[in-house]
Amino acid sequence: MNMNPRQLIFVREYRGYSQTELSSHIVGLSQSNLSKFEKGIGSLSDEVKQKVIDFLGFPESFYDRIVSNNVENAHYRKRAGLLKKDKELIERSNKLIGYIVDQIADSIEFPNFDLRMLNLEEGYTPESAAIFTRRFMGIKQGPVRDICALLEQHGIVIVEKSYNLDGFDGVSFLTDKGIPVMIINKEFSNDRKRHTIAHELGHIIMHISTDFAIPDYRDSEKTKEQEADNFASEFLMPKNEIQASLKGLKLSSLMPLKHFWLTSMASIVRRAWVLGGIDQKKYTYFNIELSRRGYKKHEPGQVYIDSPRNFILANRMFHEDLGYSDIDMANAFCLPLDVIQTFCNTRPTLRIITE
């Protein structure tokens, strides 16, 4: 019986078991033998392997696959409070989502990824990369309205998933088949999600290409996060369009600007400071005032955001056009039924937009 040790590690951790916990549930399996097997220096009998398979609930066929989806090096938009165990939980979920996207792509064609990845070492800045990307996407002036549809048209698969973790906003990575995937935490406000999407787009454009390397002096999480934030700010609020509105910015102007640009008041204040519309003293005043009013945690005034469609639609196509049940999809993808039902929801009838 073939069993890839890496796949066993993945399944064990996805189900939330340590080596000690798993071995305690399997008659004839010691923690020592399990450890050696997972390290590739020991073996397990077919009988023990079958017990492990039955207990963990993933089909035997899954253990013979290789699922890389190198999300350990993916780009996360997160806050300092994200614990290691929570990040590992997110990574396991993201690997499965990437794997499912690749499986779907074998039968249903997503729009081709056609955006140009830009090497900042060739003279681009994050801001000029954002300007170039807006022009390439055909965004003329003003706010980016249907941001999800826009990115999906250009071949980025966006998946919204609920994570009850304030420290995690989103992540972007390439699947094993090279499809760019963006996973967004569904639990946050629309302005925060819009910034996360633009931030992750910055990572995709500037940081995940296999055609160029990022030099050591820029290859740190802090530097890449700042570059992605600068990209997002210019992408959502272009300097040449918003700068005049930010000179001498007043508190009373924040809500109208928020509803026009579809960005948070906090990000508008920071944009005003970065672009020289307000000085450090005024910037500090704004932040104190936003905090005093409770706006740092919950801003008033929800802004518009569209919903990602293509991943949901692709799953609907499997069910409605190809005639697959959830069990059929589980069998075809070599996954357990509970994983299909967790990640492959099939809500409203939608269409893939390619032009």
SULFEN-V281234 format. One line per field, one symbol per residue. ss: DSSP state (2 for helix, 1 for strand, 0 for the rest). A space follows every 50 residues. Layout:
# SULFEN-V281234
ss: ???
This chain:
# SULFEN-V281234
ss: 00002222222222000022222220000022222222000000022222 22222200022222000000222011110000022222222222222222 22222000000000000002220002222222222220000000002222 22200011111000000111111100000111111000022222222222 22222200000000000000222222222222222200222222220000 22222222222000222222222200000222222222222200000000 00000000022222222222000002222222200022222220000000 00000
